Amino acid sequence: MRGELKTYQAKRRFGETPEPKGAKGGRAKGGFRYLIQRHAATRLHYDFRIEADGVLKSWAVTKAPSRDTAVKRLAVEVEDHPLDYGSFEGTIPDGNYGAGTVQMWDVGTWEPQEPDLEAAWAKGQIKMILHGERLKGKWALIRLKSDRGKPSKRNNWLLLKEKDDFAVAGEGDALAEIDASVTTGRSLAEIADGTKEWTASKPTGRKGPARPRPSKAAAKATKPPAFVPIQLCKVTDHPPGGTGWAHEIKFDGYRIQIGVGGGRAVLRTRKGLDWSDRFPDLAADAATWPDAVIDGELCALDDDHMPDFGALQAAISDEKTEGLVYFAFDLLFEGAEDLRKLPLSHRKARLQAYVDRIGKAGAARLRYVEHFASTGQAVLESACRMDLEGVISKTLDAPYHAGRSSTWLKSKCRGRDEVVIGGWSSQGGTRFRSLLVGVKEKTGLRYLGRVGTGYGEAVTKTLVPALKGVAADRSPFAGAGAPKAAKDIHWVKPVLVAEVEHGGYTESGSLRQAAFKGLREDKAAAEVTQAPQPPTDMGEADTKATTTVRAAGKPGKVVVAGVTISSPDKLLWPAVGDRPGITKADLARYYEAAAERILPHVADRPTSIIRAPEGIGGETFFQRHAMAGSNPRLKLIDVKARTPYVAAVDVGGLVAIAQSGGLELHPWGCAPGAPEVPDQITFDLDPDEGLDFADVIAAAKVVKKTIEGLGLAAFVKTTGGKGLHVVVPIKTDARSRVTWDQNKAFAKAVAEAIRVEAPDRFTTTLAKKARGGKIFIDYLRNGRMATAVAPWSPRARPGAGIAFPLSWGQVRAGLDPAAFNLWTFEALLKKPDPWADFRASAVSLKPALKAMGV
């Protein structure tokens, strides 16, 4: 395989051709070079080149490479080329060897899969890993020993894709549609015409060969094209398997179609409404793009570059949309050419070329949506692990159909759907509390329950005026289960659409753990006729996410809330008297049943988990950090530590904790999604040996009195053991938020003040020997990274106790913490939640800080 350039140089007249004469050697930095040049010579072909022995070993490939492992391309070995040929793009003049237009179609580096490249060459089997912009992963060149049964007269090889995550089964010839340089963005026609700036070793000024004919896309429009009805997804309970499917990330934003023509761009919603004036920066950018109709999703990105629907709503409300990003996933027209009848694989290739032609100038607001051809389940699990909304699966060979089609399927990590708002509830007659929602039916609005979380101060400032603007005198709900009129219920006309996240349905048909995500101005209430779908089943493909069933075909497994529970009969708490032992499946079902009470105190907060995979009689350990193989239903949160922390965000996350043997939940006392912002203060009342629980009750009332005297609200819960927690919610808005140091300092000041008032009853010293028949007021749970057991969390102790939230009326003589346990939870859940107003009762801590001199 020794490289030499004599043949290359002998075939060229360097006084006429712009190709480099070159010299052997001069290896590029950063690895062996790989490139493909698309070459419109006598026949259009692709020159595949890899760096070896100081030259570019080269093959002329008859057709565009394919990522489909079933497709093989004939690759004719040609003369070695110099390394600086890897930057050549331009026109080889007529009459010269290889006359025609050369386009840089792909660039990157490569590495051999086998260490001995000389031996691989001699064997005629070069296996490589490509790191290109368009081709990635494992590829192979296989030398042919014969040509149609006869000895081959030429050095013919086959170029083929090997199976890996970058293979795209069913793609076929789609990449032939990509007509754009990866370095300059130019099409072959533009390179032949010499338009735009281009790279060549030296220009000649001579005319080249016949240029490629301009496509229909070259015809310029005089105005933006009309709206094209869009294709919609059907919801499925699991991603499709098999080949022929491409899977794209589902983005959490607004579906926007961009029509470009006549030097203008129009941005339209899914129903064709012109929203160009709402996104002026994107409209201005798009006006400079080639004429086309593009389908995509407009998103706001958070600090981790993930789509954030709440941030999108805020950007629109504040008219600060310059940072929004448009994710393009389909190309419907290019110029005057209608692409809708082409297979998706071809449309995506044309779209990739379109985005490449726009180049870096459009990269700030325009992104091409890659698709993945590995199993849909694997893509979905990766999406869920990154806290994305889900996956859209599309058949590669299907045309674009307006309306809902089975060629586009949607699988979701979390229940995320639109509902119609029919009313809202308040506290004290005015303070917003929850939305009352439903879906449209012929008889009216079918009630789906209340949406009780997801309302920050900024959200309610815009949401409440919108609700009051459509106030109504009568209920829009109809049918069984519709809410009745009450002082705290306010009806609205059923015209507003809300997006909610949920965990499926309760037995009564209400949405479970519904959280508000934003208003959908781009959707009409009349369209919301489909009941929200539960999250995709992350376990068995043929089970529903909200059911608890035996996994089909796999005895010994149970699926709860879409999570497969292995060893469901594993005993975690032993039997007590006539009470049966509690198994892993029992724990999973408890988390599912109690999720609506647990999640407001745990969701989206870094959480330490006490795990006991073999039950409370075996080894127990604290898990704070994410571990290898963490369930994709759990979110990873960066807390500026060695590794991320884990957090549950929905019922599936809680059940995933049960699957890992997680018996206790200890979240940070921070605001959801904001690890640096404390939102509560916890006083842990821990009695010394020999004290009665009545002493703890009396101590809790002392703390309550002190807290309320400072203008704060105090809530109380059992710990699942012998103590009580008094917990204080605090506001986290920009004016009210405090630091972790302030939070801890306040807790310490209050604890010390109580100790000074009654030194014979209380201590703030951690050491056991200092307690001496006193109650230890533990204020140390209020610093950064400190935790306290969550309300409704089980405890990994004999008796299967629960850290149970109480009303102050229950904190009296005769209170027995042991009565709140995993055997009695069903009855406990039927009673009103004593902590229902916990977050609504928060006030700013700053006046109390000042009062305590902190």
Buried (B, 14 or more C-beta within 10 A) or exposed (E): EEBEBEEBBEBBEBEBBBBBBBEEEEEEEEEBBBBBBBBBBEEBBBBBBBBBBBBBBBBBBBBBBBBBBEBBBBBBBBBBBBBBBBBBBBBBBEEBBBBBBBBBBBBBBBEBBEEEBEEBBEEEBBBBBBBBBBBBBBBBBBBBEEEEEEEEEEEBBBBBBBEBEBBBBBBBBBBBBBBBBBBBBBBBBBBBBBEBEBEBBEEBEEEBBEBBEEBEBBEEBEEBBEBBBBBBBEBBBBBBEEEBBBBBBBBBBBBBBBBBBEEBBBBBBBEEEBBBEBBEBBBEBBBEBBBBBBBBBBBBBEEEEBBBBBBBBBBBBEEEBEEBBBBBBBBBBBBBBBBBEBBBBBBBBBBBBBBBBBBEEBEEBBBBBEBBBBBBBBBBBBBBBBBBBBBBBBBBBBBBBEEEBEBBBBBBBBBBBBBBBBBBBBBEEEEBBBBBBBBBEEEBBBBBBBBBBBBEEBBBEBBBEEBEEEEBEEBBBBEEEBBEEEEBBBBBBBBBBBBBBBBBBBEEEBBBBBBBBBBBBBBBBEBBEEBBBBBBBBBBBEBBBBBBBBBEEEEEBBBBBBBBBBBBEBBBBBEBEEBEBBBBBBBBBBBBBBBBBBBBBBBBBBBBBBBBBEBBEEEBEEBBBBEEEBBBBBBBBEBEEEEBBBBBBBBBBBBBBBBBBBBBBBBBBBBBBBBEBBBBBBBBBBBBEEBEBEBBBBBBBBBBEBBEEBEBBBBBBBBBBBBBBBBBBBBBEEEBBBEBEBBBBBBBBBBBEBBEEEEEBBBBEEEEEEBEEBBBBBBBBBBBBBBBBBBBBBBBBEBBBBBBBBEEEBBEEEBEBBEBBBBBBEEBBEEEBBBBBBBBBBBBBBEBBEEBEB
